[in-house]
Amino acid sequence: MIYNKTITLKDGRECILRNGTDKDGSEALAAFLLAHEQTDNLLTYPDESSFTAGQEARFLEEKTKSSNEIEILAVIDGYVAGTAGIESIGSKEKLRHRAEFGISLDKAYWGLGIGRALTRACIECAKEAGYRQLELSVVADNRNAIALYESEGFVEYGRNPRGFLSRYAGWQELILMRLELD
């Protein structure tokens, strides 16, 4: 999928939201690893990533060529500050109406409106791709993210009290959320 939009951040800077391409492999991988180092609210730790810059480049190119999946980069002054994307839950008839949403953002850029803009961009792309439901999991202690998702229309549909086993915090409860797109 192709996406390209320029937004103005709360501090007045411009941020380009665009699909990643094969040329963005190194920068996108660095952004992913940094965001995963900065918070315990994401799925993996940086040392668990086995992706190389080349593999990340191929991943981004696949998403760009896809008709129903995307990885969007938030670029400020040439710097990839964050990424967000949608992926199909499955291709079987009973599942193909559902997509999963994920987002990560460099902590230095929190509070500027990038998370909301990336969320809205992914919702827009999910609708364009024909999905009828967008889903995510969020750590229950991540109140800012939950407030953002709720303000965009996501609703809780379940909880997993032992969703993550953190190296630092022990058990982390996950809230399962969904957004109906039709």
Backbone bond lengths (Angstrom), bond angles and torsions (degrees), N, CA, C in turn:
res aa  C-N    CA-C-N  psi(-1)  N-CA   C-N-CA  omega(-1)  CA-C   N-CA-C  phi
1 M - - - 1.449 - - 1.524 108.92 -
2 I 1.279 114.14 149.87 1.457 120.59 178.59 1.528 108.76 -109.68
3 Y 1.317 116.25 133.61 1.465 121.39 176.42 1.515 107.75 -143.78
4 N 1.329 116.33 137.21 1.459 120.21 177.67 1.520 108.68 -156.51
5 K 1.316 115.56 117.82 1.464 121.07 -179.39 1.526 107.83 -151.70
6 T 1.315 116.67 140.42 1.453 122.01 175.45 1.521 108.61 -106.70
7 I 1.332 115.45 130.99 1.466 121.02 178.57 1.521 108.99 -121.06
8 T 1.317 115.93 158.97 1.456 121.45 173.61 1.521 107.93 -102.63
9 L 1.322 115.58 126.11 1.462 121.22 -178.76 1.524 110.70 -78.30
10 K 1.327 115.97 167.25 1.465 121.57 -179.93 1.525 112.50 -59.95
11 D 1.336 117.66 -24.17 1.466 120.63 179.38 1.532 112.31 -94.06
12 G 1.336 116.90 6.92 1.462 121.55 176.40 1.517 115.56 93.16
13 R 1.322 118.24 -13.38 1.468 120.41 178.24 1.515 110.96 -73.44
14 E 1.325 114.77 157.14 1.456 120.24 175.26 1.525 110.00 -93.38
15 C 1.318 114.26 145.50 1.466 121.94 177.40 1.514 107.06 -131.83
16 I 1.321 115.25 129.03 1.461 121.10 177.73 1.520 107.97 -96.30
17 L 1.317 115.84 124.50 1.461 122.31 173.16 1.512 106.00 -102.58
18 R 1.321 116.72 118.20 1.463 119.99 -177.19 1.513 109.86 -150.13
19 N 1.319 113.96 158.15 1.457 117.50 175.96 1.526 109.11 -65.63
20 G 1.319 115.44 148.20 1.455 120.53 175.93 1.514 109.86 -78.65
21 T 1.308 116.13 150.74 1.458 121.13 176.61 1.524 108.45 -125.36
22 D 1.321 115.34 176.17 1.462 119.03 -179.37 1.533 112.07 -61.61
23 K 1.325 117.85 -24.17 1.475 120.81 179.58 1.531 112.63 -73.05
24 D 1.343 117.10 -13.59 1.465 121.81 -176.57 1.527 113.54 -95.67
25 G 1.307 118.05 7.03 1.460 121.01 -172.84 1.517 114.77 -52.86
26 S 1.308 117.97 -52.49 1.470 120.71 -177.14 1.516 112.35 -64.22
27 E 1.334 116.40 -46.08 1.458 120.64 -177.60 1.528 111.86 -67.45
28 A 1.331 116.82 -41.61 1.464 120.46 179.47 1.524 110.97 -65.96
29 L 1.323 116.96 -40.30 1.465 120.25 178.10 1.527 110.48 -64.83
30 A 1.314 117.18 -42.78 1.470 120.83 178.19 1.523 110.72 -61.25
31 A 1.336 117.73 -41.70 1.466 121.60 179.04 1.526 110.68 -64.13
32 F 1.325 116.12 -42.34 1.463 121.36 178.34 1.523 110.62 -60.16
33 L 1.324 116.50 -49.77 1.460 120.80 -177.39 1.521 111.90 -64.38
34 L 1.327 116.89 -41.23 1.466 120.58 179.53 1.525 110.90 -63.28
35 A 1.319 117.60 -48.96 1.470 120.81 -179.36 1.521 111.07 -60.40
36 H 1.326 117.10 -38.30 1.463 120.58 -179.73 1.530 112.00 -73.41
37 E 1.312 116.58 -19.88 1.466 121.07 174.94 1.533 110.99 -80.65
38 Q 1.315 116.93 -29.90 1.462 122.15 -171.31 1.520 115.00 -83.60
39 T 1.325 118.63 -17.98 1.458 121.16 -177.21 1.519 110.35 -141.31
40 D 1.306 114.99 152.15 1.460 121.45 177.29 1.531 110.69 -97.18
41 N 1.334 116.85 12.63 1.463 121.00 -176.26 1.525 113.97 -94.93
42 L 1.321 117.81 -0.51 1.459 120.80 -178.33 1.526 110.88 -101.77
43 L 1.307 116.12 166.81 1.467 122.44 -171.19 1.521 114.33 -64.72
44 T 1.331 117.62 -36.56 1.462 119.52 -172.94 1.518 111.85 -127.63
45 Y 1.323 114.04 167.59 1.467 122.14 172.07 1.530 107.57 -101.36
46 P 1.331 117.27 152.50 1.468 119.22 -178.20 1.530 113.96 -54.12
47 D 1.339 117.12 -36.92 1.467 119.30 -177.82 1.534 112.77 -72.16
48 E 1.318 117.88 -7.25 1.465 121.24 177.64 1.528 112.27 -90.78
49 S 1.310 116.83 -9.71 1.465 120.09 -179.87 1.524 109.58 -81.38
50 S 1.319 114.35 127.24 1.459 118.89 177.74 1.534 111.14 -107.96
51 F 1.329 115.99 3.62 1.466 120.26 179.82 1.516 110.80 -66.31
52 T 1.302 115.48 139.60 1.465 121.81 169.06 1.526 107.47 -97.52
53 A 1.316 116.93 169.25 1.464 120.69 176.85 1.524 110.21 -59.97
54 G 1.313 117.19 -37.17 1.458 121.09 177.59 1.520 112.72 -64.79
55 Q 1.322 116.43 -41.66 1.457 120.25 177.78 1.532 110.88 -66.39
56 E 1.327 116.31 -39.69 1.464 120.40 176.91 1.530 109.97 -62.77
57 A 1.320 117.18 -40.98 1.463 121.76 178.08 1.531 110.50 -59.91
58 R 1.333 117.00 -44.00 1.471 120.68 178.97 1.537 110.68 -66.06
59 F 1.329 116.58 -40.12 1.468 121.43 177.03 1.533 110.14 -58.46
60 L 1.331 116.44 -48.09 1.465 120.77 -179.68 1.524 111.17 -63.14
61 E 1.310 116.77 -41.32 1.466 120.57 179.75 1.529 110.68 -64.67
62 E 1.332 117.15 -39.89 1.471 120.80 177.42 1.520 110.55 -61.69
63 K 1.325 116.94 -42.27 1.466 120.86 -179.78 1.523 110.61 -67.60
64 T 1.321 117.40 -35.40 1.461 120.96 178.62 1.529 110.52 -66.53
65 K 1.315 117.60 -37.54 1.467 122.30 -179.49 1.534 112.42 -80.35
66 S 1.325 117.44 -15.90 1.457 121.81 -176.55 1.528 111.40 -70.92
67 S 1.311 115.92 147.59 1.461 120.66 175.92 1.523 112.08 -91.15
68 N 1.339 117.43 -11.05 1.467 118.70 -176.04 1.535 114.49 -138.45
69 E 1.313 118.50 10.17 1.465 121.72 175.69 1.528 108.36 -136.86
70 I 1.329 115.83 154.71 1.464 119.56 -178.77 1.524 109.96 -155.79
71 E 1.313 115.23 153.81 1.461 123.00 168.76 1.528 105.29 -126.70
72 I 1.328 115.88 118.28 1.465 121.98 -176.95 1.521 108.91 -104.88
73 L 1.324 115.71 132.83 1.456 121.95 176.65 1.522 109.36 -100.88
74 A 1.328 116.50 142.73 1.462 123.13 171.52 1.524 105.96 -103.25
75 V 1.340 116.70 111.57 1.459 122.16 -173.04 1.525 109.88 -115.21
76 I 1.338 115.53 123.71 1.457 122.29 179.14 1.524 107.59 -122.43
77 D 1.327 116.32 119.13 1.467 121.29 -179.37 1.533 111.93 49.37
78 G 1.324 116.51 40.82 1.451 121.84 178.51 1.520 115.16 83.27
79 Y 1.326 117.95 -3.99 1.467 123.13 -177.89 1.529 109.78 -99.57
80 V 1.330 117.19 129.61 1.463 121.41 176.21 1.528 107.74 -80.97
81 A 1.341 114.71 105.39 1.462 120.89 -177.00 1.518 112.58 -87.58
82 G 1.318 117.00 -19.28 1.455 119.27 -179.44 1.508 111.28 -174.81
83 T 1.318 114.52 171.82 1.463 121.76 178.98 1.526 109.28 -141.83
84 A 1.308 114.96 156.03 1.464 121.41 173.21 1.511 107.34 -152.35
85 G 1.319 115.46 154.26 1.450 117.57 -179.48 1.505 113.45 -159.81
86 I 1.321 113.49 168.66 1.459 121.13 172.74 1.520 108.47 -124.75
87 E 1.323 114.40 141.18 1.463 121.64 177.38 1.515 108.77 -134.11
88 S 1.301 115.84 143.11 1.452 121.97 177.70 1.528 110.40 -63.38
89 I 1.328 116.21 139.68 1.470 120.97 174.08 1.529 109.30 -72.79
90 G 1.323 116.48 -35.63 1.456 120.36 179.48 1.514 111.49 -177.81
91 S 1.326 115.90 162.55 1.459 120.50 -177.65 1.525 113.28 -98.66
92 K 1.309 116.94 -7.76 1.466 120.20 178.55 1.529 109.30 -67.29
93 E 1.314 116.00 151.07 1.462 121.64 -174.74 1.526 113.00 -52.54
94 K 1.323 117.63 -40.41 1.458 121.01 -176.69 1.529 113.19 -75.49
95 L 1.331 117.07 -11.40 1.472 120.50 -176.76 1.524 114.24 -115.70
96 R 1.308 118.09 -18.99 1.465 119.19 -168.65 1.527 114.98 -68.27
97 H 1.319 118.24 -3.50 1.466 121.31 175.37 1.540 111.85 -84.87
98 R 1.337 116.90 -4.76 1.469 121.64 -173.31 1.523 111.70 -112.96
99 A 1.339 115.10 140.08 1.462 121.73 174.21 1.521 108.42 -132.30
100 E 1.332 114.80 155.23 1.456 121.43 178.26 1.521 108.88 -107.47
101 F 1.323 115.67 140.50 1.459 123.38 -178.81 1.526 109.24 -111.42
102 G 1.335 116.32 136.79 1.458 121.75 175.58 1.516 109.83 -140.54
103 I 1.327 116.28 149.71 1.462 121.58 -176.51 1.523 109.67 -149.00
104 S 1.338 116.29 145.71 1.467 121.03 171.46 1.524 107.72 -147.62
105 L 1.323 115.21 145.88 1.455 120.74 -173.58 1.526 110.09 -146.52
106 D 1.322 115.77 133.81 1.464 122.59 174.61 1.530 108.54 -54.09
107 K 1.314 116.65 127.80 1.468 122.13 -175.76 1.535 112.51 -57.02
108 A 1.315 118.18 -29.05 1.466 121.72 178.92 1.526 111.70 -64.01
109 Y 1.341 117.27 -15.39 1.460 121.90 -176.83 1.533 113.10 -111.53
110 W 1.335 116.67 8.93 1.461 119.93 177.05 1.531 109.04 -67.02
111 G 1.311 116.09 148.04 1.463 121.54 174.46 1.518 115.29 82.96
112 L 1.324 117.81 6.88 1.464 120.94 -178.13 1.529 113.12 -102.42
113 G 1.328 117.55 -3.10 1.458 121.28 -179.54 1.516 114.26 98.92
114 I 1.329 116.86 1.19 1.466 119.85 -178.60 1.525 111.04 -69.00
115 G 1.322 117.24 -42.56 1.465 120.36 179.93 1.515 112.01 -59.30
116 R 1.325 116.37 -44.09 1.469 120.44 178.32 1.531 110.28 -64.30
117 A 1.321 116.73 -44.21 1.469 120.41 -179.32 1.527 111.35 -63.33
118 L 1.335 117.53 -42.27 1.464 120.53 177.56 1.524 111.16 -65.29
119 T 1.333 116.56 -39.97 1.463 120.63 178.49 1.526 109.72 -61.44
120 R 1.323 116.78 -47.85 1.466 120.69 -179.92 1.526 111.59 -63.58
121 A 1.321 116.39 -38.51 1.462 120.07 178.52 1.527 110.37 -62.41
122 C 1.326 116.53 -42.64 1.470 119.89 179.98 1.523 111.32 -68.26
123 I 1.326 117.35 -36.70 1.464 120.35 175.66 1.528 109.51 -62.09
124 E 1.313 116.55 -45.36 1.466 121.78 178.22 1.531 110.87 -58.93
125 C 1.313 116.68 -46.34 1.471 120.72 -179.92 1.524 111.75 -66.08
126 A 1.339 117.16 -38.01 1.463 120.44 178.63 1.521 110.71 -63.27
127 K 1.328 116.30 -41.44 1.472 119.53 176.90 1.521 110.44 -64.10
128 E 1.330 116.34 -45.57 1.464 120.97 179.98 1.529 111.33 -59.49
129 A 1.332 116.52 -35.57 1.470 120.99 -179.37 1.532 112.20 -77.11
130 G 1.332 117.10 -8.34 1.454 120.44 177.88 1.513 115.53 91.79
131 Y 1.328 117.51 9.39 1.463 119.74 176.69 1.521 109.26 -69.01
132 R 1.318 115.25 151.33 1.460 120.49 178.01 1.512 112.19 -110.85
133 Q 1.345 116.28 -8.09 1.462 120.10 178.90 1.519 109.54 -151.13
134 L 1.335 115.87 132.96 1.457 123.05 176.41 1.524 107.56 -113.28
135 E 1.335 117.16 133.43 1.461 121.84 -173.16 1.521 110.81 -126.36
136 L 1.338 115.26 154.32 1.449 121.26 175.55 1.523 109.50 -154.35
137 S 1.317 115.02 163.44 1.464 122.74 170.91 1.511 106.70 -121.89
138 V 1.334 116.39 139.36 1.455 120.80 -178.81 1.526 108.85 -138.45
139 V 1.331 116.83 139.90 1.460 121.63 177.48 1.528 108.46 -63.53
140 A 1.319 116.67 130.35 1.470 121.95 -174.26 1.523 112.97 -58.10
141 D 1.321 118.72 -28.19 1.467 121.71 179.34 1.529 112.74 -79.32
142 N 1.314 117.96 -8.42 1.457 122.29 -177.23 1.538 109.27 -86.01
143 R 1.323 115.19 71.75 1.467 121.84 -172.14 1.532 113.56 -62.93
144 N 1.321 117.07 -36.44 1.468 119.48 179.56 1.524 111.19 -64.21
145 A 1.328 116.61 -43.65 1.464 119.94 179.13 1.526 110.58 -64.94
146 I 1.315 116.97 -43.28 1.465 120.39 179.90 1.528 110.16 -60.71
147 A 1.327 117.01 -44.52 1.470 120.53 178.75 1.530 110.75 -60.61
148 L 1.312 116.98 -41.65 1.470 120.93 177.47 1.526 110.51 -60.60
149 Y 1.330 116.36 -51.16 1.457 120.26 -177.25 1.528 111.13 -61.79
150 E 1.317 116.99 -42.88 1.465 120.17 178.67 1.529 110.78 -62.75
151 S 1.322 117.53 -40.00 1.465 120.57 -179.77 1.524 111.96 -66.32
152 E 1.322 117.20 -21.41 1.462 121.67 177.53 1.525 111.84 -94.83
153 G 1.333 117.23 3.57 1.454 120.87 173.65 1.515 116.60 104.44
154 F 1.328 118.10 -3.16 1.460 120.18 177.39 1.527 109.53 -68.19
155 V 1.326 116.59 144.29 1.461 121.89 177.10 1.521 109.23 -126.35
156 E 1.301 114.76 148.59 1.471 120.82 177.39 1.524 109.06 -73.12
157 Y 1.345 115.22 137.46 1.465 118.56 174.60 1.525 112.26 -127.62
158 G 1.317 117.38 3.62 1.450 119.72 177.04 1.512 111.78 172.60
159 R 1.325 114.22 170.22 1.464 121.06 178.70 1.521 109.52 -138.21
160 N 1.316 114.19 148.35 1.455 121.22 173.73 1.525 106.46 -124.40
161 P 1.339 117.99 101.64 1.467 120.76 -174.82 1.526 113.98 -64.27
162 R 1.317 117.29 -18.70 1.461 121.44 177.73 1.522 109.82 -122.53
163 G 1.334 115.32 44.32 1.453 121.25 -176.43 1.514 113.47 -67.86
164 F 1.318 117.15 -44.20 1.465 122.94 176.95 1.516 108.26 -121.80
165 L 1.313 116.40 146.18 1.459 122.21 168.96 1.520 106.15 -114.54
166 S 1.318 115.68 96.01 1.455 122.85 -175.12 1.518 111.46 -75.14
167 R 1.322 115.31 144.16 1.463 120.72 173.10 1.523 111.27 -63.18
168 Y 1.321 116.19 -27.15 1.464 121.19 -170.95 1.524 114.12 -108.25
169 A 1.330 117.31 -33.57 1.463 120.39 -172.02 1.523 113.81 -114.33
170 G 1.319 117.57 -0.67 1.459 119.16 -175.47 1.513 110.26 75.71
171 W 1.335 115.59 -143.94 1.462 119.37 -177.53 1.519 110.87 -67.04
172 Q 1.335 115.35 135.73 1.464 121.65 174.57 1.522 108.18 -121.76
173 E 1.324 115.24 125.66 1.453 120.40 177.75 1.528 109.71 -75.81
174 L 1.325 115.96 136.09 1.458 121.37 175.66 1.522 109.67 -105.72
175 I 1.312 115.29 136.31 1.455 121.88 172.33 1.526 106.85 -100.15
176 L 1.316 116.47 128.05 1.451 122.66 177.85 1.529 107.05 -94.07
177 M 1.326 115.98 127.38 1.458 120.85 -177.11 1.525 109.83 -128.62
178 R 1.331 115.56 154.28 1.454 120.56 178.59 1.514 109.42 -145.25
179 L 1.326 114.57 155.66 1.449 122.92 176.97 1.515 107.49 -129.54
180 E 1.322 117.09 120.82 1.467 120.81 175.97 1.518 107.62 -78.81
181 L 1.320 116.35 130.19 1.464 121.69 -174.69 1.530 113.22 -103.40
182 D 1.322 117.39 -3.49 1.469 119.70 -179.91 1.499 112.41 -112.76
